[in-house]
Amino acid sequence: MVQDLEAAYALQTPDDNLKLYRDWAESYDTGFARDMDYILPRHVAELFRALGGAAPVLDMGAGTGLCGAALTALGIGPVEATDLSQDMLDVSAGKGVYARLFTGNLLERLPVEDGAYAGVTCSGTFTHGHVGPEALPEVLRVLRPGGLAVISVHAEHWRAKGFAAAVDGLDLSETGWREVAIFGEGATGDHARDKSRILWLRKR
């Protein structure tokens, strides 16, 4: 599944994204996530809990529901899910961890009201070929005052897209990040030792 990861990092348009994940959805968990020992969703969920994150939660870029499952295992809920790919959401629906699922584009306005959620999580979406810092205002829009967002940002993507400056321009009461491994010891290939920064944002 390393070739699928390379394809994901090379995405250019939403249509490219939809095609890749339509073809990848059914094998994402049993191939990529298992074979690469994909531990990033667990990191995001655990930090959300450690920082006192509360429900209701919107899991952005939810994919096949790996972060939602990690949140549920930690006793956090209800959790709702949004993703650009309905095919990925169809897989996540089978896990039974989300109270609601709906398609949405983080680079546009999501079909939810301002301040609808106490928490936001996002794992694996702010990365090469996907979403950049221009989506951060939408993350904050759906959070209520005092709400917490915990999102992963690929470490190389963070530097290349200027996330630090973008975060500095947001109206926040608290922010920070820590760097973690994306994959566990069982991962192989060129990206096996890739890192992610897990960014937290607390809305003022």
Stockholm file with secondary structure:
# STOCKHOLM 1.0

chainA/1-204         MVQDLEAAYALQTPDDNLKLYRDWAESYDTGFARDMDYILPRHVAELFRALGGAAPVLDMGAGTGLCGAALTALGIGPVEATDLSQDMLDVSAGKGVYARLFTGNLLERLPVEDGAYAGVTCSGTFTHGHVGPEALPEVLRVLRPGGLAVISVHAEHWRAKGFAAAVDGLDLSETGWREVAIFGEGATGDHARDKSRILWLRKR
#=GR chainA/1-204 SS CHHHHHHHHTCCSHHHHHHHHHHHGGGIIIIIIHHTTBCHHHHHHHHHHHTTCCSSEEEETCTTTHHHHHHHHTTCCCEEEEESCHHHHHHHHTTTCCSEEEECCTTSCCSSCTTCEEEEEEEEEESTTSCCGGGHHHHHHTEEEEEEEEEEEEHHHHHHHTHHHHHHTSCEEEEEEEEEESBCTTCCSTTTTCEEEEEEEEEC
#=GC SS_cons         CHHHHHHHHTCCSHHHHHHHHHHHGGGIIIIIIHHTTBCHHHHHHHHHHHTTCCSSEEEETCTTTHHHHHHHHTTCCCEEEEESCHHHHHHHHTTTCCSEEEECCTTSCCSSCTTCEEEEEEEEEESTTSCCGGGHHHHHHTEEEEEEEEEEEEHHHHHHHTHHHHHHTSCEEEEEEEEEESBCTTCCSTTTTCEEEEEEEEEC
//
